[in-house]
Amino acid sequence: MAIVKRLILDILKPHQPNVLDFSRAVADVGAGYEVAAVVLEVDERTETLRLEIEGEALDFDAIAAAITEAGGSLHSIDEVEVIGGV
């Protein structure tokens, strides 16, 4: 079965939680998850983020749920790294 090692996601989120707390919420989904966030755009009510997540075996469904629970919206999966035959 193939495992996901890295994701780059385009996220729209409200100003709260701030980008640090939002990133922590995503990182807490799995042991060893590394999250890097870049704020790409800010308007009156929202922020657009580029979220890079790396780990040994990422659980996309759990990550998507954490994003939604933190008030975010997943706009697109911009990059993915998958290893097969594991």
N, C-alpha and C positions, 0 to 999 in steps of 0.2 A: 504494500500500500504506500502511496506517495505521501510525503509529509511536507507541510508548508514551513519554510525556514524564515521567510522575510515577506513583509507586506508594506506597500506604500499606499496610503489611503487619503482621499480628499474628503475632508469633514467640514460641515457647517455646524457651528455651535453658538449658543448664547454667550454673552460675556461672562456669566457665572454658571458653572464654576470656572475659575481662571485656568489658563493653559497648564499650569503646574499640577493643580488638583485633577484636572481632566486626564492628563498623562499618567498620573499615579493610579487613577481608577482603571485605566486600560492595562497598565503594567501589573496590577494586582490580579489580573485574570489568571495568570499562570506563573509558576515558579521559573525564574530566570528570564522572563520577558524583558527585553530592553526596548524602551520607547523614546524616540526623538521627535519633537514637535517643532514645526516652523509656522509662525503666523504669517499668512500670505496676504490677508486683507481684513480690514476692520471697518464696519459701518456702525450706524447708531445702535443696532440691537444684536448684531452677530459678528462672529469671527470665522474666517475660513482658515483651516489648518491643513498642513501636509504632515501626516502622521506616519512615521517609519517604525515598524515593529519587527523585532528580530527575536528568535528563540529556537530551541531544539525541535519543537513540534507545536506550532501555533494552532490554536482552536479558533477558527474564523467565526463560528457561530457565537461562541462565548465573547469574543472581542466585539462583534457587532452588537450583542446584547448590552455590553458594558457601555458602549458609545451611546446607545439609545437611553439607557438608564441615567447617564450623565447629562442628558438633554441634547445630545448631538444627533446629527443626521449624516449617514454615510452617503456621499454623492457618487464616489467611484472608487474602484480598485485600479490604481494607476500603474503599479508594478507588483510582481509576485515572483518569488523564488521557491521552487518546489524540487524536492529530491525524491526520485522514484525508487522502487524496488527495495525499500527498507522494511 
